[in-house]
Amino acid sequence: MKAELCQAFCNDITVTEVPAGLAVSTAFLRDDGDRVAFYVTRTEDGAFKLEDDGATIQQLEAAGVDFDTDTRRRGLEQLLSSVHAHFDPDDGTIKTASFPETELPARALAFVGVMIRMNDFLLLTQEKVASTFKEDAAERIKSAIGDRAKVRENEKVNSRLSEVTPDMVLEAAGRPPVAVFFGNTPTRVNDAIFLHFAALHEVKQDLSVVALLEDDHAVSNDLRRRASNRLATVPVYKDDEDAAIARITREALGKAA
């Protein structure tokens, strides 16, 4: 088993001699699909240093990670310091301090580990963006509805429709309830479609189901078409927020809203 594990970890590593030293490409992938890679360079006094290919920070910033904020900057500095590394803004690379040749294998493994963990910054940013969309949309809906309907958040529609929980339920007098899903992921749009079919065919309850898409790219075209053909409405929030909220308000209160 040890041999198989060693083979699995080592077979996809490539080491190429370059003018600066060695270019090492690992089996691990970044979010952009490129392999995690680094360079081994020799200093004038015979020691060694490691540095990335210059794309790590660039790729994260292009995806929306802001390292100018105090929290992100401190987080980056703490992560890099764990392998005695720093970010060089002059050439955009992450570099380690020098070390003797005997430490190269251990240092290289630790450096790759940090390169992989850099993706945590991207995940946190994506979660923050999703959370901001939901919070902003929910506040706008509540403000538009006012006291003209009861607004319930993160609750089941009722005990008979308990398998899926919408983000909001809007209940106005004399109108069918409206279940609102914030469609920033395909899963939530599929949940909305499931609830629609459950209300229509299983419980046979009059229920309007809305999937508010975060933007035009929140889901695939096929899923968007399915949702549009089945749900009460599938408005798009980004760049047309007022109209999207107004469409949901009309669904809840009627044309007079």
DAFEN-V466221 format. One record per pair of residues at least 6 apart in sequence whose C-alpha atoms are under 6 Angstrom apart, sorted by sequence separation. I is the first residue (numbers start at 1). J is the second residue. If there is no record, write none. Layout:
I,J
I,J
This chain:
16,22
29,35
42,48
67,73
80,86
87,93
156,162
171,177
183,189
199,205
228,234
16,23
28,35
29,36
41,48
87,94
170,177
237,244
250,257
15,23
28,36
41,49
86,94
170,178
15,24
40,49
86,95
156,165
169,178
235,244
14,24
26,36
40,50
85,95
155,165
169,179
14,25
26,37
39,50
85,96
168,179
13,25
25,37
39,51
84,96
85,97
154,166
168,180
13,26
24,37
38,51
84,97
154,167
166,179
167,180
13,27
24,38
38,52
153,167
154,168
166,180
167,181
12,27
24,39
38,53
153,168
166,181
23,39
152,168
22,39
152,169
22,40
151,169
21,40
151,170
21,41
150,170
20,41
150,171
215,236
149,171
209,231
210,232
212,234
215,237
149,172
209,232
210,233
211,234
212,235
213,236
214,237
215,238
208,232
210,234
212,236
213,237
214,238
183,211
182,211
183,212
184,213
176,206
177,207
178,208
179,209
180,210
181,211
182,212
183,213
184,214
176,207
178,209
180,211
186,219
184,218
54,92
54,93
52,93
52,94
51,94
51,95
50,95
50,96
49,96
49,98
48,98
47,98
48,99
47,99
47,100
178,252
